[in-house]
Amino acid sequence: MSILEGSLPPKSSRLSAALSAVLATDFPVVTSSFWFGTSGRPLAGWTHLPASDRMYDCGVVLCNPFGIEMMSTRRAFRHLADRLARRGVPVLRFDFDGTGDSAGTDHDAARVERWMESIDHAIHQLGQVSGVKRVALVGLRLGALLARAYAARHPLHGLVLVACPPTGKAHVRELRAFETMRAGGDGALADADGEYLAGFYLSKETAQGLAGIDSASLGLANPCDVMLASSDHIGPGEERVMKGLVAAGAQVTLTKTPGYAAMMNEDPYGSIVPNALWSEICAWMATRSSFVDKRPSEPINTIANIRTDAGPTIREELVTFDGMEGILSEPESTVPVGRPTLILLNIGANHRVGNGRLYVTLARDFAARGFRVMRFDRTGIGDSPARPGAMENTIYSSQGTVDTQSAMSYIESVRGDRSFTLIGVCSGAYFAYYTAAVDPRVNGVIMINILTFKRHASDAVAFGTRGRFKATRFYLNGLLDPKTLLRAVRGNIQLGSIAHQLAERAVSLGLTAAYSLTRRDHIFETFRKFAARKVDVFLVFSENDAGIDLIEQHVGLHARKVRGPHFKMTTLRGADHTFTNASSQLALQQALAQHLATLVPSSNGK
């Protein structure tokens, strides 16, 4: 078969005509969230269906990349699903087994086979919901690798592979290289059974399972059409994938439309939706489908029972409220009277699962201990679209406070709760603080590694700068460490940047001290008001986090100005800013569990 090369505008006249027709089609989109798969291992999924009597007869299942790449591209994949559905294509996106909101953990066995089974369940579910008989897979990075392996076993109507690795072994090697750069040359944190790659665990068994996938040498269960989108340049690996597909009998459309690199930012905050590439994928799908009458969708399941690591089974409900997506985790039995409902607030632009799935772990652990827990995406983050006219990924927008109050109001309306403890890391801590300041329903705040109290959106940049540095005491202690001095002599430490940051902190501390002589520090005053309201405040910091300087600037060394029965502050050793490894997550989990136990003494923490 042949290779057709495309870009915008497409060189193929057929693709160009389809693109014009597709762009002229604009159906409203109906989005639904649900659980599917098996009762013992439920998968979280979302359909995006055209609100029309007609739709294309071929649906699309989107296959996520792995770990931090999944976090960074979450919003972009939601945009692709919406764009396809607006053009008439029914779409299902989902979280693979043991990832995202789905059941399971990073440490489970036989993950590669479970991921392949996840694709099988997703295809079946899309058929149940939309009635389509034909399905194409759209995969990105690991998702493309798995989609390619799936196509070798099962007939498909089409494949769209974005930056498909030539082999699973090469992909793991690339993830390790990224982790080494992210960690400043220190390499991946490892244990006897695997390693942490940007906060997500990859076991040796999983790495070996991926190593067995060779995209270039796989056959095809049927000679389907394939669209191959390169990673902004065609490397030797992608050439091998392309040649292997042609040898397997596929007709390959190759596109060099840019956008991949800008989407694959290491932080979701900087990820840019590749609109041109998404438009070309929509057009490619249109050339391979025909409109048919739409079948009424079947009922979906929004509630699942999930077995936790602690042993108890909990109940999780996928919910939509005020334009936002969330998950309500609850114990199987009734929540004991007097317990606050816990709400987990987004970490930066990461969606609700949190860095390294931290929020999934915390939510399920707290639900197993008898608490009701909500994790949700505020508007413009992850799975929740922005308000009309608003921008996405505005980390410190005042809308975050409004969205948090909306989450509380929703829980109050469906469960009757009126007592809430807000929990957040970094920007999530910021919104916990400001929501508690204006809403009397908040009886507790757990603020983890807060980096700023300034109330303007431009601080999204400031938070990123501050977050690259550590607490002042860390650098002062380093002056006495011969190893640190040796690294400085060798040029392995950015002395100029550190000195500049410390100078800024000294000026800020001086200004705050001078200001407090003439006027009251509103941060300090807010904490005093919390104490008067008996709001339980728990400040948690990684041992050397830069936020320690921030909080001590307002409430004194070790927060001594506001110490009292409703205020606690602690530091955790060995943790980074977002708790990306298992040991630091466990330490945080235990610290929070101990604190919550003091709020409900009769529970004994269980």
N, C-alpha and C positions, 0 to 999 in steps of 0.2 A: 504494500500500500504506500501512499505518498505522504509527504509532509507539506502542509499548507502553512505559510508564515503570515501572521496577522499582527496588526497594531492598530492604533486609532489615528487616522481613519483606516479601517481594515482594507487590506489589499484584495481580499476576496470579495467580489461584487455581491455574492450571496450573503455574506456576513454583513456587508455594508447595508444592504436592503433590509436585512433583519434588524439591524441596529436602529435604523430609522423607524421601523414599525414598532419595535419594542419601546423606544423612547416616547412614542405617541400614545402608548397604553399606560393608564395610571389608575388602577383599581384601588379603592380603600383596602386596608389590610386588617384582618382579624387575627390577633395573637392569643394563643392559649398555652398555659403551662400545665404539666401533668406528670405523673409517674407511669412508667411502662416497664417491660421486661418481665422478670420473674418476681414472685412475692418475696423470695428470700434475698434477692439482690436488685431492688428497684433502681431504675435509671431515671434521672431527671431530664425532661424534654420540653421543647417549645415548638409549636407549629405556627407558621406564618402563612395564612391562606388568603387568597383574593376574595373580597366581599363582592362576589359576582355570581350570576347563574351559570357562567361558563369559566373554564380554566384549561390550561394545557394538560394534555394526557400523560405527561411525564413529570414526576416530582423529583425533588432534590433533597438529599440528606447531606448535611454539612458535617465534616469530620475534623474535630479540633486538633491543634498541635499540642505539645506536651509542656507542662510546667509553666515557667514564666512566659513562654511564647503564647500559651493559651490565655494567660492573664492579659498580655499586651494586645492581643487581637480580638478579645471578647466583643468589644463594642463594634469593631469593624465587621465581624461575622454577623452581628445583629443587623447591621446596615445592609449587608449582602442579602440576608434572608428577607428583609423588608422590600428591598429593591426587586428581587425575583418575584415575590408575591404581588407587588404592585403591577408587575408586567404579566401576571396571570399564572405564575408557576407556584404550585404548592410546595412548601419547604418545611423540613423538620431539622432542627439543630438539637444537640443533646450533649450530655457529659458522659464520657466513657466510664465504665465501671471503675470505682476507686478513685475517681477524679471529680473535681467540681462539687456539685451538690449530690451526686449519685452515691449510692451505698458503697461501702468498702473503703480500704485505705491504701496508702502507698506501699505498705509492707506485705500485702496479700500475695499469695502464690499464683502462678499461672496467669499473670496479668496479660500477656500478649494474646493468649487464646480468649480470655475474657473480653478483651477489646474487640477481637474479631466477632465474638458473639454479640457484643453491643451493637455493632453495625447491622448484624442480622435482625436483631430486635427492632432497631430503628427503622429499617426498611419495611418490616412487617407493620409497625405502628403507623407509618405514613400511609400505607395502603388502607389500614383500618379507618383512619381519620378522614382521608381525602377520597378514597376509592380508586386511586391511580394504580395501574397495573405495571407501569414501567417506571424505573427509578434510575437516576444518575447520582453518582457520588462526587462531591466536591471536597477535596482534602487539602490541608495546608500543613507542610512540614511532616511531623509524625502522622497527622491525619491523612496526608497524601500517601505516605509509605504504607499505612494500613489499608487504605482504599485500593492501592495497587495490588497488595497481597490478596485482598478480598476478591478482586476482579479475576484473579487467577483461579479461584475456586468456584465462583458463582457468576452466572450471566447477568450483565448490566446493560442498560440502554446507553450509558455514556459515563465518561470519567473526566473530571477537571482536576488536574494535579498542579498545585501551586508550590513551587520550590521543592519538588519531591527529591528527597535524598536518594542517591544511587543504591545505598545499602543501609540497613539498620546499624551496622557497625560504624559506618561513616557518620551517621547522625549522632550517635552517642559520643563519638570523638569530637564533633562540633560543639555539642552541649558542654563537654568538659572544657574545651578551649574557651568558650564564653564564660564559664564559671571561673576559670583562672584569671581572665581579664577583670571580671566583676570583683573578684576577691583581691585584686592588686598583686597578682602573681603568686598567691599562696596555694592555689589549686583547690580542688574540691575537698570538702570535709567528708571523711569516709569512716565507716565502721567495718566490722568483719564481714557483713553481708551486703554492703552496697555503699552508695555515696549520695551526698546532697548536691543537687545542681540548682543553684539559685533558689534554695529553700524547698525544693521538691525532691523526694527520695526516689532513687532508682536502684533497685536491688540488683545484685549480680545475676540472679536468675532472669530478671526482666531484660537486662542488657544482653545476656546470652540469647534470649528468645528473639530479640530484635536483630541480633547479629545474623540470625538464620534467614533474614529477608533480604533478597537481592533483587531490586526492582528491574535491573537490566536483564536478568536471565529468566524472569518469570514469564509464563505463558499467559493466555487469556482464555477464560471459559467460553467466551464468544468474541468475535472480532468487532468490538464496539468502537465508536468514535471517541477520540480522546483530545482534550484541549490541554496543552502543556504551557503553563505560565512560568517563566523563568524568574530567578531571584535578581532581576534587574541586569543580569548579565548571564551569558551561557558559559558555564564552566564545564570541565571534562566530565564531572559526575552527571550533570544534566544531559549532556550529549549521549552518555551511555544509556540513560533512562529512555531518551527519545529513540535511539536506535533499537533498543530492546522492544519497545512498543511496536515499532514498524515491523520488526522481525516476527512479532507475535500476531501480526495481521491487522493492526489498528490503522485507521486513517487519522493522523495526528495533525491538529492545528496548533502551531507554535505561535505564541504571542510574546512580544518583547515590551509590551506596554508597561511603563514604569509605575512605581507605587509600592512595590513590595518592601523595599528598604525602609521607607518612611513609616510604614505600618509596623515593622518589627522593632520598634523602640524597646529598650530594656525596661522602661517604665511606662505603664499604660497611659500616664499623663501626656507623654510625648507622641503617642501613636496617632498616625494620621490615616484616615479612611481612604483607601485607594479607589476613588470613585470611577476613574477611567477604566481601570482593570475590571471592576465590578460590572460596569456597563457592557464591557465586551463579553464577559461571561454570560450575562443576560441575553445578549444577542446570539451567542453561540447556542444556548439552550433553545432559543426560539426557532432556529433553523432545523431543529431535530424534534419538534413537537407540533401537535395540532390541537386546536380548541375542541373541547367536548363539553357536554352538559355536566354540571357539577352535581355530585351526589351528596345528600345530607350527611353530615359527619356524625359519627357514633359518639356516645357519651365517653367522657374521659375521667380518669381517676386522679384526683388532686391530693389524696391522702395515702400515706404509706407507713408501714411499720418497719423500723430499722433497728437491727441489733447493734448495740454500741460496744466499744472496746471494754467498757466496764462490766458488761454482761447484760444489764437490763435492756429490754426492747422499748424504744420510744416511738412516738407518733409524730410524723412530720407532714405538714400541710403546705402545699404551694399556694400562695395567695397573691392576689392583685388588688391594689387599693390606690385610689387617687393617681392613677397612671404609673404606679411603681410596682416592681416585682419583689416578692419576699418569701421567706419560709418561716413558718411558725413551728418550733420544736417543743414538744410537751411530753411529760411522763405518761405512760399508759394509764396509770391511776390518776385520781383527782389531785390537782395541785393543792398542797396544804394551805389552809387559811393563813393570811398574814404575810405570805411571801411576795416580794416584789416581782414584777415581770421584768426580765432582762432584755435590753435592746442593744445589739451590736451595730456599731456605726462604721461605715466604709473607711478603709485605710487609703488615703490619697484617692487615686483614680482606679484602684483595684476593685473589682466587683466583690460581692458580698461573701465569697468564700474566704477572702483574706489571703495574705501572703503565706505560701506554704500550706494552704487550707486551714490556717489557724482558727478562723471563725467557725468552720464546720466542726473542728475538733472541740472547741469550747462549747458551742451550742449543744452538741450531742452529749457532752459530758455533764453540762449543767442540767439538761433535761433529765438525764439518768439520775441526777441528784434531787429531782423533784421540783425544778423550776420551769416556768414557761419562758421560752426564749424566742426572740424575733431577730433574724438577720435579713437585711433588705438592701436594695440598691436605691439610693436617693436619685432624684431626677438628673439625667445627663451623665450617669455613671453606669457602666456595665449593661445590664438588661433593661434598665429604665430609661426611656427616651427623655430628652430635655423638654421643658415646657415650651409651648409655641413662642417663637421669637427669642428664646434663650439659647445660650451656647452650651455645648457639652464639655465635660471635664473641667468645670470651674470649681476647683477643689475647695476654696474658702468662701464661696458665695453665701450670702445670708439666706439663700433658699434652703440651705442644708438644715437650718434651725426649723424652718417651716415644715420641711419634709419629715423631720424627726417628730414634730408635734402631730403630723398627720398619721404617722405610724402608731403613736400612742392612742390617738383618737380611734383608729381602726380597731386596735386590740380592745379598747374600752367598749366599742360597739358590738363586738362579737363575743367577748369573754367577760365583760363587765369590770375589767381591772382598772384601778385608778392609782396604783402605786408602781412606780417604775424606777429601775436602776439602769442608767445609761453607761455603756462600756465602749471605749474607743481607743485605738492606737493612733498616734500622730494627729492627723486632721480629724479623726474620729473623736479623739479626746477634746479637741477644740470645740466641736459641736456638742459634745456632752456638757461641757462647761457652760456654753452660752444658752443651750436649751434649758438647763437647770436654773439659770439666772432669771428666766422669764416664765417658766411653767411650774406651778406649785405641785403638779402631779409627780414631778421628779423628786424622789426621796433619797436617791443615792447616785453618785457618779464615780466611775472607775476610770481614771485618766492615765493612759499608758504612753510614756515617751512623748508628751506634748511638746511642740516646738515653737509655737507662737500664740499670742493672745491678740494680735493686731487684726482688726476687723475690716480688711479690704482684700479684694480678689488678687491684687498684685503680689500678695504674700505667698502665692503658689510658687513663685520664683525664689523668694526669700527662704521658704521652708526647705526647698531643694538644696540651697547653699548651706544653710545651717546643718542640715541632715548629713552632710559629707564630713563634718567635723565632730570631735568628741568633747567631753566636758573639760573645762579649764584645768581641773585638778589632775586629769589624766596627763596633760602635757607637762604640768609642773612636776609631777612624779617622774615623768620620763627624763627630766634633766639629771636625775640621780642614777639613771640606769645606764651602765656602760654599753649594753647592746644597742640601746636607742641612740646613744651618741655616735656609735660606730656606723649605724645606718645613716645618720645625718651626714657624717663625713663622706660616706660613699655616694651620697646624693639620692638615697632611696626614700627620703622624707621631704615633702614639699615645705621647707622651712618658711619660705616667703609667704605662702598662702596661709599657713598656720599663724605666723606672726601678725598678718593683716587681720585674721579673724579674731585673735585675742585682743588686738588693739580696738577693734569695733566693740567687743564685749566690754572692755574697760570704759570706753566712752559711754556706752549705753548704761552701764552700772552707775557711772557718775551722774549722768543726766537724771536717772531714776531717783537717786539719792537727793539730788538738788530739788527735784520736783516735789518729793515727799516732804521737804521742809516747808513748802508754801501751800501745797494742796495734797489731798489724800490720794493715795494710789488706788485706782478703781479696782484693780485686780485683788489687792489685799482686802479692800472693802467688800468685794463680792464673796470672798472666802469667809469673811466675818458674818455676812448675811446667811451664808449656807449654815454656819454654826448655829445662828439664832433660830433658823428653821429646822434644825436637827437633820440636815441633809448629810448623809454619810459620805464622806469624801475619802477616796483611796487613791493616792498617787503612786504609780509604779514606774520605775525607770530602769533601763539597762544600766549596768554599773558605771559606764563611762559616757552615757548619752549626753549630748549637748543640751537637752532640755533641762537637765539638772541646774545649769547656770541660769536658765530662764526663770524657773520657779523660785530659786533662792534669791534672785534679783528682786522679787516682789514680796516674798514672805519670810526672808531670812535664811541663814545657814541651817540646813536640815529642816527647813520650814518651821522653825521654832516659834515664829510669831503667831501661828494659827494652830499649834498643837492643842488637842483636846479630845474629849471622848468620841467625837464624830469625825475625827481627822486622823489619817494615818499616811505615812510615806515609807516606801521601801525601795531598795535597789536589788537587782538580780545579777549575779555574776555570770560571765560567759555568754551574755546575750547581745545580739546586735540590735539595731533600731527597730526592725520589724519581726524579730524572733524567727529567723529563717531555718534554724535547725531543731531537731526533735528534742534535744536535752533542754534547750532554752524554752521551747513551747511547754514542755512538761513542768518546768520550774514555774512558769507563769500560770499555768493551769492550776497547780497546787496552791500558789499564793492567792489566786482569786477564789478558789474553793474555800480556803481557810477564812478569808475575809467574809464571804457570803454566809458561812456558817455562824459567824458572830452576829449577823443580822437576824438569824432565826435559830436561837440557841437550842430550841426543842428538837431541831432536826438532827443535831449532832453531825452536821455536815453531810448527811445522806439524803 
